[in-house]
Amino acid sequence: MIDVQLYRYNPECDDVPYMQSVTLPEAFRGRMVLDALEYLRKLDPTLAYRRSCREGVCGSDGMNINGKNWLACIKPVAEAIVKSSLLVIRPLPGMPVIRDLVVDQTLFFEQYKKVQPWLITHDQNPPIERLQSPEDRAKLDGLYECILCGCCTSQCPSWWWNPQQYLGPAALLQSLRFILDSRDQARIERLSNLQDPFSVFRCRSIGNCSWVCPKGLNPMGAIGMLRRELMRDAI
């Protein structure tokens, strides 16, 4: 059997959160963590967590598994417990817990909205789609693939300390994605909105964001590039 520690908290009946000890059949060692949660929820229908596509695309089942943020649907149980026979599952850190493994991501998406994650244009719409050269399109690789699971931002100490002011890795990666997009015409406005001590410069290059990204992206590298863009425009 596989020992599991589950974070549990129902504000309607629990005064404080607690860790629940449960077990999994040994067969789940070769399954995904989400499969384990599905099994445990059949035993206890009160267990709450988010899930949708189970393909690592929707980003809804981000959670902390043995101390590291992952997507439960693409994290094998065997990998999670490679250094221990114990599987510990907690909600994403740094975000208010609504219930069990479900966190409130309101602030996360508010910070994302601040970077205006859409194309901004000032001229007349072209008769066809806005075209882009293969070279310009390649500049967006490693940026557009973000699925907004929140794993990077919720494991960022700089965001824990200044969540209302520091935009966080996910939002900043998306900010760079539109600043580098050749079809966007709001580069000056986008950069000017980041010219304060907190929005970008609270990053301390700890690297947790890149360490946990389930899509293999490099938010810390994107933040460094964003800083260079800010400095270049300031010269």
C-alpha positions in Angstrom: 0.0 0.0 0.0 1.0 3.6 -0.6 0.6 6.0 2.3 -1.0 9.3 1.5 -1.3 12.5 3.5 -4.1 14.8 2.2 -4.7 18.4 3.1 -8.3 18.8 4.2 -10.2 21.9 5.1 -13.9 22.6 4.9 -14.7 26.0 6.3 -18.3 25.0 7.0 -17.3 22.4 9.6 -13.5 22.6 10.2 -12.0 25.2 12.6 -8.5 24.6 11.2 -7.0 22.6 8.3 -5.6 19.2 9.0 -3.8 16.4 7.2 -5.8 13.2 6.6 -4.0 9.9 6.4 -5.2 7.5 3.7 -3.8 4.6 1.7 -3.7 3.7 -2.0 -3.4 0.2 -3.5 0.1 -0.5 -4.8 -1.2 -0.5 -8.4 -1.5 3.2 -8.3 2.3 3.5 -8.2 2.1 3.4 -12.0 -0.8 5.8 -12.3 -1.1 9.6 -12.2 -1.7 11.5 -9.0 -5.1 12.6 -10.5 -6.1 9.0 -10.8 -5.2 8.5 -7.2 -7.4 11.5 -6.2 -10.3 10.1 -8.3 -10.0 6.8 -6.5 -9.9 8.5 -3.1 -12.9 10.7 -3.9 -15.0 7.6 -4.6 -14.2 6.5 -1.1 -14.9 10.0 0.3 -17.1 12.1 -2.0 -16.4 15.2 0.2 -12.9 15.5 -1.1 -12.7 18.7 -3.3 -10.2 19.5 -6.0 -10.3 20.9 -9.6 -9.8 19.0 -12.8 -11.0 19.1 -16.4 -9.0 17.9 -19.4 -6.7 15.5 -17.6 -4.2 16.1 -20.5 -2.0 18.8 -19.0 -3.7 21.5 -21.1 -6.3 23.2 -19.0 -4.1 23.8 -16.0 -7.0 23.4 -13.5 -5.5 20.7 -11.3 -2.3 22.4 -10.1 -1.4 21.4 -6.6 1.6 20.9 -4.3 2.8 17.3 -4.4 5.5 16.3 -2.0 6.7 19.9 -1.8 6.7 20.8 -5.4 3.9 22.3 -7.6 2.7 20.0 -10.4 -0.3 19.2 -12.5 -1.8 16.2 -10.9 -3.0 14.7 -14.2 0.5 14.4 -15.7 2.5 13.6 -12.5 3.1 9.9 -12.0 2.7 8.7 -8.4 6.0 6.8 -8.7 7.9 10.0 -9.6 6.3 11.9 -6.8 7.4 9.4 -4.2 10.7 8.5 -5.7 12.6 9.5 -2.5 9.9 8.5 -0.1 7.1 5.9 0.2 4.8 8.8 1.3 2.6 10.9 -1.0 1.8 14.3 0.4 -0.8 16.4 -1.4 -1.5 20.0 -0.5 -3.2 23.0 -2.3 -1.0 25.5 -4.2 0.9 27.6 -1.6 0.5 31.3 -1.3 -3.2 31.4 -2.3 -6.3 31.3 0.0 -7.8 27.9 0.4 -11.5 27.6 -0.5 -11.8 24.0 0.4 -9.4 21.0 0.5 -7.2 21.3 -2.6 -9.2 24.1 -4.2 -7.6 27.6 -3.9 -8.9 31.1 -4.7 -7.0 32.3 -7.8 -8.8 35.7 -8.0 -5.7 37.7 -7.4 -3.7 35.6 -9.8 -6.0 36.4 -12.6 -6.3 40.0 -11.6 -2.6 40.3 -12.0 -2.7 38.6 -15.3 -5.4 41.0 -16.5 -3.2 44.0 -15.6 -0.7 43.2 -18.4 -3.5 43.4 -20.9 -2.9 39.9 -22.5 -4.4 40.7 -25.9 -3.1 42.4 -29.0 -3.4 46.2 -28.9 -3.4 48.0 -32.3 -3.9 51.7 -33.2 -4.2 51.6 -36.9 -7.1 50.5 -39.1 -7.8 46.8 -39.2 -6.3 45.1 -42.3 -8.5 43.5 -44.8 -7.0 40.1 -43.8 -5.4 38.8 -40.7 -2.3 40.5 -39.3 0.6 38.7 -40.9 3.8 37.7 -39.2 7.1 36.5 -40.5 8.4 33.0 -39.3 11.2 34.8 -37.6 8.9 37.1 -35.6 6.6 34.2 -34.8 9.6 32.3 -33.4 10.2 35.0 -30.9 7.0 33.9 -29.1 8.1 30.3 -28.6 8.5 29.5 -24.9 5.9 32.2 -24.0 2.6 31.5 -25.7 2.5 27.9 -24.4 1.6 29.1 -20.8 -1.6 27.4 -19.6 -2.1 29.7 -16.6 -2.1 26.9 -14.1 -0.6 29.1 -11.4 2.1 26.6 -10.4 4.9 29.1 -11.1 3.4 32.1 -9.3 2.2 30.2 -6.3 5.7 28.8 -5.7 7.3 32.3 -6.0 8.5 33.8 -2.6 8.5 37.3 -4.1 4.8 36.9 -4.9 4.1 35.6 -1.4 5.7 38.7 0.0 4.1 41.3 -2.3 1.1 39.6 -4.0 -0.8 42.9 -4.5 2.1 44.7 -6.2 4.4 42.1 -7.8 2.7 40.7 -10.9 4.3 37.3 -10.6 6.0 35.0 -13.1 2.9 33.9 -15.1 1.7 37.5 -15.7 5.2 38.8 -16.5 5.8 35.9 -19.0 2.6 36.9 -20.7 3.6 40.5 -20.7 6.8 39.7 -22.6 4.8 37.6 -25.0 2.8 40.6 -26.2 5.7 43.1 -26.0 7.7 40.9 -28.4 4.7 40.3 -30.7 5.4 42.1 -34.0 1.6 42.6 -34.5 1.2 44.5 -31.2 1.4 48.3 -31.3 1.5 49.2 -27.6 5.1 48.5 -26.7 5.7 51.9 -25.1 2.5 51.8 -23.1 3.1 48.2 -21.9 6.6 49.0 -20.8 5.6 52.2 -19.1 3.1 50.3 -17.0 5.9 48.2 -15.6 8.2 51.1 -14.6 7.8 50.9 -10.9 9.8 49.2 -8.2 7.4 46.3 -7.7 5.7 45.1 -10.9 8.9 43.4 -12.3 11.8 44.3 -10.1 10.6 42.4 -7.0 11.8 39.2 -8.7 14.9 37.9 -6.8 15.8 35.3 -9.4 15.1 32.5 -7.0 14.1 30.2 -9.9 11.2 28.4 -8.3 9.0 29.4 -11.2 11.1 27.7 -13.9 11.7 24.7 -11.6 8.0 23.9 -11.3 6.6 24.9 -14.7 4.8 21.8 -16.0 5.2 22.9 -19.6 8.9 23.3 -19.3 8.9 27.0 -19.8 11.4 29.5 -18.3 9.5 32.3 -16.6 12.7 33.5 -14.8 14.4 33.8 -18.1 11.4 35.7 -19.5 11.5 38.1 -16.5 15.2 38.7 -17.2 14.5 39.5 -20.8 11.7 41.8 -19.8 14.0 43.7 -17.5 16.4 44.2 -20.4 13.6 45.5 -22.6 12.7 48.0 -19.9 16.4 49.1 -19.5 16.8 49.4 -23.3 13.8 51.7 -23.6 15.0 53.8 -20.7 18.4 54.5 -22.3 
